[in-house]
C-alpha cells in the first residue's frame, strides 16, 4: 500500500512523463480496491 505522500508524488510524475492511459486507469482502479470499496461509476464491482 502506498502512503498519501507517495500517491501525490506519483500523480506529479504522471503529468511529467505522460504515462499510457492504461497505466493511469490501473492506478485509478487500484485505489478503491485498497480502500475496500467499489468505485461509484462501476456498479457490481465483481469483474
matplotlib code that plots the C-alpha trace (Angstrom):
import matplotlib.pyplot as plt

x = [0.0, 1.2, 1.2, -0.6, 2.7, 3.7, 0.4, 0.8, 4.3, 3.0, 0.4, 3.0, 5.2, 2.3, 1.9, 5.7, 6.1, 2.6, 2.0, 0.0, -3.8, -4.0, -1.5, -3.4, -6.7, -5.0, -3.8, -7.4, -8.8, -6.2, -7.2, -10.8, -9.7, -7.2, -10.0, -12.2, -15.0, -16.0, -16.0, -19.4, -19.2, -18.8, -21.9, -21.4, -17.7, -17.2, -15.1]
y = [0.0, 3.5, 6.4, 9.6, 11.2, 8.5, 8.8, 12.6, 12.2, 9.6, 12.0, 14.7, 12.2, 11.2, 14.8, 15.0, 11.7, 11.2, 7.6, 5.4, 5.7, 2.0, 2.6, 5.7, 3.6, 0.8, 3.3, 4.7, 1.2, 0.3, 3.0, 2.0, -1.7, -0.8, 1.2, -1.9, -0.4, -0.3, 3.0, 4.6, 4.7, 0.9, -0.9, -4.5, -4.5, -8.2, -8.5]
z = [0.0, -0.8, 1.6, 0.7, 0.0, -2.5, -4.3, -4.5, -5.9, -8.4, -9.7, -10.2, -12.1, -14.3, -15.6, -16.3, -18.1, -19.6, -18.8, -21.2, -20.5, -19.4, -16.5, -15.3, -15.4, -13.4, -10.8, -10.5, -10.1, -7.5, -5.0, -4.4, -4.2, -1.5, 0.3, 0.3, -1.8, -5.5, -7.4, -7.7, -11.5, -11.6, -10.2, -9.4, -8.7, -9.4, -12.5]

ax = plt.figure().add_subplot(projection="3d")
ax.plot(x, y, z, "-o")
ax.set_aspect("equal")
plt.show()
